[in-house]
Every structure is written in structure tokens, then in C-alpha cells.
Amino acid sequence: MAISLSWHSRRTRTALIVLLLLVSLATASLIVLQAQYANASQRATVESVLHDYSSLVADEVIRRSSAEIGYYGYYPLVAAVLHEIQSSGKLPSTIRAALLSAQDPRVKRASGLAKGYYEVDPSTGRLSFLNEPAPEEVAGWLKENLVRVFAQHSDTAYQVLNAQIGGAPRTFVAGSTRGPQGREIEAGFEVDLPVLTQWFGTALNRQPLVPPSLGHGQVTNEFLYVSIRDHGGVERFHLGEESAPKLAVIKSFGDTYQGVFLGFTVEASIDPQISRQIVIGGLPRSRLPFFLGLLALNAGLIVTAILQLRREMAFQQLRDEFVSSVSHELRTPLTQIRMFTETLLLDRIRSTEEHRRSLEIIDREARRLTQLVENVLQFSRMERRIDSLSKEKRELAPLIQEIVEDFESVMNGSETQIEVRLSFGLIANVDPHALRQIVINLLDNAVKYGRKKQQVIVGLEACDGMACLFVDDEGPGVPLADRKRIFDRFQRLERDRQSSIAGTGIGLSVVQDLVTRHGGRCAVTTGDREGAKFVVELPLSKGQEGARKEQLEESP
């Protein structure tokens, strides 16, 4: 009852410990979630700021590009074209060369934007390109749209028309003026779109796109990504490398500066590497893998602790069973000794033969008790690692013979017969007391777990430089899966736990320890009679193996 209550108390404490470990895991999980949430919030805040600043960069690109090309490119060039047509009412064939060599540096620079020049004849309304015929599709589209835009916006200095004609993007700039006869004349030029790249570069690289007040002047254009695409989706300008696509902002040029780049788009973003100069702390790296790693480590440690706790509980249960078994084992011989001692003290003996028999029983049970106590003491020394062996050269056969005879004297009326098959002349360095414990433990196992009427064979022979001692019984044997486990401390076969056979579970662990410390090994196999056969191998003394071979060769 006391052991049961103690076990119940330990289970309660164990459950409490497991609960505390799980609570600590839950707490760690909450901390990880909170840390990840804080990290994600900071990242979202910084990304929002970078996104807003990218929008600011895109607006600045639109403003500068439209102003640079609209005011310093399209306007002076269309004005020069209209000036040439005012005096004669017609574009001169040398207008390209004249504009490229103009005295006005603005006109000379802007003339590089023109791919070709065109005019509309006021008398016929026919549109023609200078020095080259216009494709019918282009001429028709341009004439139709010139009439429309000038009707809608007659008060503007010039008009820009962006369209895709024949699958290719094209841009035209047109203006109107009155000729010599006072008639309205329309003329202009087609923009050479690839040339815009140089103009965009001049406009955007003149000074940083980000105001110096942001980032203390350290956010230069080298940390920006800018891509400008025309109304046909063709990239006309590129600055930097795109490092954070999800932070990029795409904006349309719209009608800025009279819609000179209507249909054009700009994509802009700021490199997250420079975020520390814009926002305190910068863009944090994702800490999720680190947090998950810590959480996994914590979970692994807790699982390991729980498994270790379960092992400790199982081990403690085995120890409790061991204490119970030892108590039962001690009680039986003590009861016998006490009973026959009282019989002798009270002089209840009817004959000399009964007197002698009582003394023999007391002696036998005392020896049995001694063997049990020696096993427990040896196990205790083994656990604390304080035992030492007193080895000496001894012939094994006579020593084993003596041990078997002593065991037979305490077999307590067992119907088991022990047959000895010993090879003499085998000498080994052994501790006689340790060898006694080895043999008696193996014999005790054979008698205890074997059949009621059986023959146990104790053998000794030489094999490969080792002295092989075996104990072969006629019991049920040991299952293959349990043949290593039974040498562990407190281990018994499940079938034996459920039976009435008493045992402590330390005998075979003592055997293995003593054999190992002699430099040998032990194992269990199935014998010829289907029972358990325990084999102990001990190293022979030097020279014994050769001497044994010579004896075998000389024997007839």
C-alpha cells in the first residue's frame, strides 16, 4: 500500500512537471509570436515609408522629364519650325540642316529630337512629310487627330500626339501659325523616341531625385531604381537595379505639362539598404526562421525532458518492484530460519534426525540468504563503481565443480538434476568470489525459470583462446527480441512478471558486469533442447591456448 501511494504521488508530481514544461513551451510560443508581430509591424512601417518616398521619386521624375523635354525640347523646336514656315508658307527642304546648325543653342540641341518633319497644305488639306512619303495609315491618322486636337485646344503653343500605329509607338508634335496670306498652317515633327533616353538622363541626373533633407543627403540616385516606358510599353530610360519589386511604385505621366508624355509610365523604388538613413532602424530582416529555430529548439528540449522524465518514472517503477521483490526474497529464507530456530529453542524436536534436519534447513536458507545479500551488495557496488576484483590464476574446472556442489546443497528439494561437463586444464585470471556469483546466478536462473523436472547442463570448454562456460536448461527459453534487454538492471521478461516466480531483476546485470570486468562477454542463445543456454566467455591465461592445442594433438 505504501509503495502504491508513493507511486501515485510520484505520478502526480510528474504530471505537474509535464504541465509546467508545456506551459513554458506555450509561453515561449507567445513570446515568439509577439516578437514576430513586432518585427512584422516595424517592417510594414518601413515598407510604407519607402513606398511613399518611391512615390515621391516617381512624381519628381515626371515633373523633371516633362519640364526638360517639353520646355527645352519640344517647345523651341516647334517654334523654330513654325518660324521657318511663316515667311514662305511652306517648309524648306533644307530645314533639317538649318535647324541642326542654328545659332540658338536651344534649337540646335532640340533639333536632335526630330525624326522627320511634316506640314498640312492649307489649300488642299493634304498632309505630307518632308523629303519622304508618309505611309497612308500614318498620314490618315495624323491628319484626323490634328483637326481634333486643334479644335479642342486652339490656345496652346503646340500639341503632342502619342499613339501606336501599325503596332509601333509613335509621337508627333504639331503647332499652327498663319502664313503669308493669313491662312492657318499646321506643321510639326515626329519624335525620334530612342533619342529621349539621353534627354531623360540629363533631366534626372542633374541633381538627386530625393530631397537632401531626407536621409541627410545620403540617399543619392545610385540607391534608386527608375524605369520609364513609352505608350507602347518600350523602356526608354533605365536607372539602377530593381532590388525590391514590392516596394516599387508605378505612375502614369498623365497630362503633366500639356500631356507631353501622355501614355508614358514611370516605375520607381528605393533600395532597402539605404532605409536606415530614412527610417530609424531601417528595414528589418525577417526573423521568422530564427524565431522558429528557437521555438523548435525549446520544443525539442521540452520533449527530451519529458522523455527523460518518463524514463526516470519507468526506472523508478523498476526500482520499486526491485525493492518489493528483494523484500519477498528475503522474507522466505528468514521465515524458514526463524521457524526452525524457534523449533530448536522450544525443544520440539522428537529425534536426533529431526534436529539435524532442522539445522540443515537453517544452514541452507542462511546460504540462500547470503547469496541474495551478496547479489544486492555487488549490484550496489557496481552502481557506485567502487568494487575491485582480486584476480588470481586458477584452474576453472575444479572451482566450478565446487560452486555447483555448493549450489546443489541449497536447492531446497528441487527436482532439477545438474549435469557437469567440464574440460580440465583450463587456467584463467579470475576472481574466485566473482566467478562464484556468476555461476550461482546462472544456475539460480536455470532452476527458477526452467521446468520443474529438468536436467541443467553446466559445461566448460576451450574455444578460440577463451574459456567457454555455459548453463543449458530445459525451460521456455528467451525470446530473440529480449536477449539483450534481460542483461539490463531491473529487467525481467513480461511473462515472468505475470507469474508467481519471484525475482529481483539484478542477477543477470551482475553477471554481465563481472564478466565484462574480466575481459569477457556473455550472451544467451537457444540450446539443443530448446531451452535457454547462457554462455560466458573468459580469456584464458597467456600460453594456455597453445598448451591446450598440444594436449588435444597428443591425446589418442
C-alpha positions in Angstrom: 0.0 0.0 0.0 2.8 2.4 0.9 4.6 1.7 -2.4 1.3 2.2 -4.3 0.7 5.6 -2.5 4.3 6.6 -3.2 3.9 5.7 -6.9 0.6 7.7 -7.1 2.3 10.7 -5.5 5.2 10.5 -8.0 2.8 10.3 -10.9 1.1 13.4 -9.6 4.4 15.3 -9.3 5.4 14.1 -12.8 2.1 15.3 -14.3 2.7 18.7 -12.6 6.2 18.9 -14.0 5.0 18.0 -17.5 2.3 20.6 -17.2 4.9 23.2 -16.2 7.0 22.3 -19.2 4.1 22.6 -21.5 3.2 26.0 -20.0 6.8 27.1 -20.6 6.6 26.0 -24.2 3.3 27.9 -24.6 4.9 31.0 -23.0 7.9 30.7 -25.4 5.5 30.4 -28.3 3.7 33.6 -27.3 7.0 35.4 -26.9 8.0 34.3 -30.4 4.6 35.3 -31.8 4.9 38.7 -30.1 8.5 39.2 -31.4 7.5 38.2 -34.9 4.5 40.6 -34.7 6.7 43.5 -33.6 9.2 42.6 -36.4 6.4 42.4 -39.0 4.9 45.7 -37.7 8.2 47.5 -38.0 8.8 46.0 -41.4 5.4 47.1 -42.6 6.0 50.6 -41.3 9.4 51.0 -43.0 8.0 49.5 -46.3 5.1 52.0 -46.1 7.6 54.9 -45.7 9.8 53.6 -48.5 6.7 53.2 -50.7 5.7 56.8 -50.0 9.2 58.0 -50.8 9.2 55.9 -54.0 6.0 57.7 -55.0 7.8 61.0 -54.3 10.7 59.9 -56.6 8.2 59.0 -59.4 6.5 62.4 -59.1 9.9 64.1 -59.3 10.8 62.0 -62.4 7.5 63.0 -64.1 8.0 66.7 -63.2 11.6 66.9 -64.4 11.2 64.9 -67.5 8.1 66.8 -68.7 9.7 70.1 -68.0 13.0 69.3 -69.5 11.7 67.8 -72.7 8.6 69.8 -73.0 10.1 73.3 -72.4 13.7 72.8 -73.6 12.9 70.3 -76.4 9.5 70.3 -78.0 8.7 74.0 -77.5 11.8 75.6 -79.1 11.9 73.1 -81.9 8.2 73.5 -82.9 8.6 77.3 -82.6 11.6 77.2 -85.0 9.6 75.1 -87.4 6.7 77.5 -87.4 9.0 80.4 -87.8 10.5 78.9 -91.0 7.0 78.4 -92.5 5.7 81.8 -91.7 7.6 83.7 -94.5 7.1 81.3 -97.4 4.1 79.4 -96.3 6.0 76.1 -96.8 8.7 74.1 -95.1 12.0 74.5 -96.9 13.7 71.2 -97.9 16.8 72.2 -96.0 15.1 72.7 -92.7 16.8 69.7 -91.0 20.3 71.0 -91.8 19.2 74.6 -91.0 18.0 73.6 -87.5 20.9 71.4 -86.7 23.2 74.4 -87.4 21.0 77.0 -85.8 22.6 79.9 -83.9 20.3 79.4 -81.0 21.8 76.6 -78.8 18.4 75.5 -77.6 17.1 75.0 -81.1 20.3 73.2 -82.2 20.0 70.8 -79.2 16.3 70.3 -79.6 16.6 69.5 -83.4 18.1 66.2 -82.5 14.7 65.1 -81.2 13.1 65.2 -84.7 12.9 62.0 -86.8 11.2 63.8 -89.6 9.1 67.0 -90.4 5.6 67.3 -91.8 3.1 70.0 -92.9 -0.5 70.4 -93.9 -1.2 72.2 -97.2 -3.9 74.9 -96.2 -5.4 74.9 -99.8 -5.8 71.2 -100.2 -5.7 70.0 -96.6 -3.1 67.4 -97.7 -0.6 66.2 -95.1 2.9 65.4 -96.3 6.3 64.5 -94.8 9.3 66.4 -95.9 11.8 64.5 -98.1 10.0 61.2 -97.6 6.5 59.8 -98.4 4.2 59.2 -95.4 2.6 55.8 -95.0 -1.1 56.1 -95.8 -2.1 54.8 -92.4 0.2 57.3 -90.6 -0.9 60.2 -92.7 -4.6 59.5 -92.3 -4.4 59.0 -88.5 -2.3 62.2 -88.0 -4.4 64.4 -90.2 -7.6 63.2 -88.5 -6.2 63.8 -85.0 -4.6 67.2 -85.8 -8.0 68.5 -86.7 -9.5 67.2 -83.5 -6.8 68.5 -81.1 -6.5 72.0 -82.6 -10.3 72.3 -82.4 -10.2 71.4 -78.7 -7.0 73.2 -77.7 -6.6 76.2 -80.0 -5.0 78.3 -77.3 -1.9 76.2 -76.7 1.5 76.7 -78.3 1.8 73.1 -79.5 0.2 69.7 -79.3 1.7 66.3 -78.7 0.1 63.2 -80.0 1.1 59.8 -78.7 -0.3 56.6 -80.3 0.5 53.1 -81.6 0.2 53.0 -85.4 0.8 49.7 -87.1 1.8 48.1 -83.8 4.7 50.6 -83.2 4.7 53.6 -80.8 4.9 56.9 -82.5 4.9 60.5 -81.1 4.1 63.7 -83.1 4.5 67.3 -82.1 2.5 69.9 -84.0 1.9 73.6 -84.0 -0.1 76.1 -86.0 0.6 79.6 -87.4 -0.7 82.0 -90.1 1.1 82.0 -93.4 1.8 85.0 -95.8 -1.8 85.0 -97.0 -3.2 84.9 -93.5 -4.3 81.3 -93.8 -3.8 78.8 -90.8 -0.9 76.5 -91.4 -0.2 73.3 -89.3 3.3 71.8 -89.2 5.5 69.9 -86.8 7.8 66.9 -86.5 7.8 63.2 -85.4 9.9 62.5 -82.3 12.8 60.1 -82.6 11.8 58.1 -79.4 15.2 56.4 -78.8 16.7 59.9 -78.5 14.5 60.5 -75.4 16.8 58.3 -73.4 19.6 60.9 -73.4 17.1 63.7 -72.6 15.7 61.7 -69.6 19.2 61.0 -68.4 20.1 64.7 -68.5 16.9 65.7 -66.7 17.1 63.1 -63.9 20.9 63.1 -63.2 21.3 66.8 -62.9 20.7 66.5 -59.2 19.4 63.9 -56.7 15.8 62.9 -57.1 15.4 62.6 -53.4 15.5 66.0 -51.5 18.7 66.3 -49.4 16.5 66.8 -46.3 15.6 63.2 -46.5 18.4 60.9 -45.3 20.8 63.7 -44.6 21.7 63.9 -48.3 23.0 60.3 -48.4 20.1 59.0 -50.5 21.6 59.6 -53.9 20.4 58.4 -57.3 22.7 55.3 -57.0 20.2 53.9 -54.5 17.2 54.5 -56.8 15.6 52.4 -59.4 13.8 54.2 -62.2 12.3 52.8 -65.4 10.4 54.9 -68.0 8.3 53.2 -70.6 6.6 54.8 -73.5 2.9 54.4 -74.6 3.9 51.2 -76.4 5.5 49.7 -73.3 9.0 50.1 -74.7 11.6 51.0 -72.0 13.1 54.4 -72.9 15.2 55.0 -69.8 16.6 52.8 -67.0 18.4 53.8 -63.8 19.8 51.4 -61.2 18.8 47.8 -60.5 15.4 46.8 -59.1 16.1 45.4 -55.6 12.7 45.4 -54.0 9.8 44.9 -56.6 7.1 45.0 -54.0 8.2 48.5 -52.9 8.1 49.8 -56.4 5.6 52.5 -57.4 4.2 52.7 -61.0 2.7 56.1 -62.1 1.4 57.5 -65.3 2.7 60.8 -66.7 -0.8 61.8 -67.4 -1.5 65.3 -68.7 1.5 66.9 -66.9 2.9 69.8 -68.9 0.1 69.7 -71.5 0.3 65.9 -71.7 3.7 65.8 -73.5 4.1 62.2 -72.3 0.5 61.1 -72.2 0.5 57.3 -72.0 4.1 57.1 -70.6 4.6 55.4 -67.2 7.4 55.5 -64.7 8.3 52.8 -62.2 10.4 53.9 -59.2 11.7 52.3 -55.9 14.3 52.9 -53.2 16.9 50.3 -52.3 16.0 48.9 -48.8 19.8 49.0 -48.0 19.5 52.8 -47.5 16.4 52.6 -45.4 18.4 53.2 -42.2 19.2 56.7 -43.4 15.5 57.4 -43.9 13.8 55.5 -41.0 15.2 54.7 -37.6 16.2 51.1 -37.5 15.8 50.6 -41.3 14.0 47.7 -42.9 14.4 44.8 -40.5 15.3 41.4 -41.9 12.8 38.6 -41.4 13.5 37.0 -38.0 10.9 34.2 -38.5 13.5 31.5 -39.3 15.5 32.4 -36.2 12.3 32.5 -34.0 11.1 29.2 -35.4 14.5 27.7 -34.8 14.5 28.9 -31.2 10.9 27.6 -30.7 11.9 24.2 -32.3 14.9 24.0 -30.0 12.8 24.8 -27.0 10.2 22.3 -28.0 12.9 19.7 -28.6 14.4 20.3 -25.2 11.0 20.0 -23.6 10.2 16.8 -25.4 13.6 15.4 -24.4 12.9 16.4 -20.8 9.5 14.7 -20.9 11.0 11.6 -22.4 13.8 11.6 -19.8 11.1 12.1 -17.1 9.2 9.1 -18.5 12.3 7.0 -18.5 13.0 8.1 -14.9 9.5 7.2 -13.9 9.8 3.8 -15.6 13.2 3.3 -13.9 11.7 4.3 -10.5 8.9 1.8 -11.0 11.5 -0.9 -11.7 13.3 0.1 -8.5 10.1 -0.1 -6.5 9.5 -3.6 -8.0 13.1 -4.5 -7.1 12.6 -3.4 -3.5 9.3 -5.4 -3.3 11.0 -8.4 -4.9 14.0 -8.3 -2.6 11.7 -7.9 0.4 9.8 -11.0 -0.7 13.0 -12.9 -1.5 14.4 -12.1 2.0 11.2 -12.9 3.8 11.1 -16.5 2.6 14.5 -17.7 4.0 14.2 -15.6 7.1 10.8 -17.2 7.8 12.3 -20.6 7.4 15.3 -19.7 9.6 13.1 -18.2 12.3 10.6 -21.1 12.3 13.2 -23.9 12.7 15.2 -21.8 15.2 12.1 -21.5 17.3 11.5 -25.2 17.0 15.0 -25.9 18.3 14.8 -23.3 21.1 11.5 -24.7 22.3 12.9 -28.2 22.2 10.1 -29.5 19.9 12.4 -32.0 18.3 11.4 -35.6 18.6 14.6 -37.2 17.3 18.2 -36.6 16.5 17.4 -36.9 12.9 14.8 -34.1 13.1 17.3 -32.0 15.0 19.9 -32.5 12.2 17.3 -31.8 9.5 16.3 -28.5 11.1 20.0 -27.4 11.3 20.5 -28.3 7.7 17.4 -26.3 6.7 18.7 -23.3 8.7 22.1 -23.6 7.1 20.6 -23.9 3.6 18.4 -20.9 4.0 21.2 -18.9 5.5 23.4 -19.7 2.4 20.5 -18.7 0.2 20.1 -15.5 2.1 23.8 -14.9 1.9 23.7 -15.3 -1.8 20.8 -12.9 -2.2 22.5 -10.3 0.0 25.8 -10.7 -1.9 24.0 -10.1 -5.1 22.4 -6.9 -3.8 25.7 -5.7 -2.3 27.5 -6.5 -5.6 24.8 -4.6 -7.5 25.2 -1.7 -5.2 29.0 -1.6 -5.6 28.5 -2.0 -9.4 26.2 1.1 -9.4 28.6 3.2 -7.4 31.7 1.8 -9.3 33.6 1.1 -6.1 34.2 -2.6 -6.4 37.6 -4.1 -7.4 38.4 -7.6 -8.5 41.1 -9.8 -6.8 42.2 -11.9 -9.8 44.4 -14.9 -9.5 45.4 -17.7 -11.8 43.1 -20.6 -11.1 42.1 -23.7 -12.9 38.4 -23.2 -13.7 37.0 -26.8 -13.7 37.7 -27.6 -10.0 36.4 -24.2 -9.0 33.2 -24.5 -11.0 32.7 -28.1 -9.7 32.9 -26.8 -6.1 30.5 -24.0 -6.9 28.0 -26.4 -8.4 28.2 -28.7 -5.4 27.6 -25.8 -3.1 24.6 -24.8 -5.1 23.1 -28.3 -5.1 23.2 -28.2 -1.3 20.8 -25.2 -1.2 18.4 -26.3 -4.0 15.7 -26.8 -1.4 14.4 -30.1 -2.6 14.2 -29.1 -6.3 13.7 -32.0 -8.7 16.2 -30.4 -11.1 19.2 -32.5 -11.9 22.5 -30.8 -12.7 25.0 -32.5 -15.0 28.5 -31.2 -15.1 30.6 -31.4 -18.3 33.9 -29.7 -17.6 37.2 -29.7 -19.5 40.1 -29.7 -17.1 43.3 -27.9 -17.5 41.9 -24.5 -18.4 43.5 -21.7 -16.4 42.4 -18.1 -16.3 42.9 -15.0 -14.2 39.7 -14.8 -12.3 38.3 -13.5 -9.0 37.0 -16.8 -7.3 34.3 -14.9 -5.4 33.2 -13.1 -8.6 33.2 -16.4 -10.6 31.1 -17.9 -7.8 28.5 -15.2 -8.2 28.4 -15.6 -12.0 27.8 -19.4 -11.8 25.3 -19.3 -9.0 23.3 -16.6 -10.7 23.1 -18.6 -13.9 22.2 -21.8 -12.0 19.6 -20.0 -10.0 18.0 -18.6 -13.2 18.0 -22.1 -14.8 16.4 -23.7 -11.8 13.9 -20.9 -11.2 12.7 -20.4 -14.7 13.1 -23.9 -16.1 10.8 -26.9 -15.9 10.0 -28.5 -12.6 11.7 -31.7 -13.6 14.6 -30.9 -15.9 18.3 -31.5 -16.4 20.5 -28.5 -16.3 23.9 -28.9 -18.0 26.9 -26.9 -16.8 29.7 -27.1 -19.3 33.3 -25.7 -19.7 35.3 -25.9 -22.8 38.0 -24.0 -24.7 37.1 -22.1 -27.9 39.3 -19.6 -29.8 41.5 -18.7 -26.9 38.6 -18.3 -24.5 37.2 -20.5 -21.7 33.5 -21.0 -22.6 31.3 -21.6 -19.6 27.6 -22.4 -20.4 24.5 -23.3 -18.5 21.8 -25.0 -20.6 18.3 -25.6 -19.2 15.1 -27.1 -20.5 12.9 -24.1 -19.8 10.9 -22.0 -22.3 14.0 -20.1 -23.4 14.4 -16.3 -24.0 12.7 -14.6 -27.0 15.1 -13.2 -29.5 13.8 -9.6 -29.0 14.6 -9.8 -25.3 18.1 -11.4 -25.4 20.0 -8.1 -24.9 17.4 -6.4 -22.6 17.5 -9.1 -19.9 21.1 -8.1 -19.0 20.0 -4.6 -18.1 19.3 -3.8 -14.5 15.8 -4.5 -13.1 14.7 -6.1 -16.3 12.6 -9.3 -16.3 10.6 -10.9 -19.1 7.0 -9.9 -19.1 5.8 -13.5 -18.8 7.9 -13.8 -15.6 6.4 -10.6 -14.2 2.9 -12.0 -14.6 3.9 -15.4 -13.0 4.3 -16.3 -9.3 8.1 -16.7 -9.8 9.9 -14.3 -7.6 12.9 -12.4 -8.9 14.8 -9.1 -8.4 15.9 -8.4 -12.0 19.6 -7.8 -11.0 21.2 -11.2 -11.3 22.0 -11.1 -15.0 23.1 -7.5 -14.8 25.6 -8.5 -12.1 26.7 -11.4 -14.3 27.4 -9.1 -17.3 29.2 -6.6 -15.2 31.5 -9.2 -13.6 32.2 -10.9 -16.9 32.9 -7.6 -18.7 35.4 -6.6 -16.0 37.2 -10.0 -16.5 37.6 -9.0 -20.2 35.0 -11.5 -21.3 31.5 -11.4 -22.7 28.2 -13.1 -22.1 25.1 -13.9 -24.2 22.0 -16.1 -24.3 21.0 -18.4 -27.1 18.7 -21.3 -27.7 20.1 -24.6 -26.5 19.8 -28.0 -28.3 16.8 -28.8 -26.1 15.0 -25.6 -27.0 15.7 -24.1 -23.6 17.9 -21.1 -22.7 21.6 -21.5 -23.0 23.7 -18.8 -21.2 27.3 -18.6 -22.4 30.1 -16.9 -20.6 33.5 -16.5 -22.3 36.5 -15.7 -20.2 40.0 -15.1 -21.6 42.5 -17.9 -20.8 45.8 -17.1 -19.3 48.7 -16.5 -21.7 50.1 -19.7 -23.1 47.0 -21.7 -22.2 45.6 -21.7 -25.7 48.8 -23.2 -27.2 49.1 -25.7 -24.3 45.5 -26.8 -24.8 46.1 -27.4 -28.6 49.2 -29.5 -27.8 47.2 -31.6 -25.3 44.5 -32.2 -27.9 47.0 -33.2 -30.6 48.8 -35.6 -28.2 45.6 -37.3 -27.0 44.8 -40.6 -28.8 
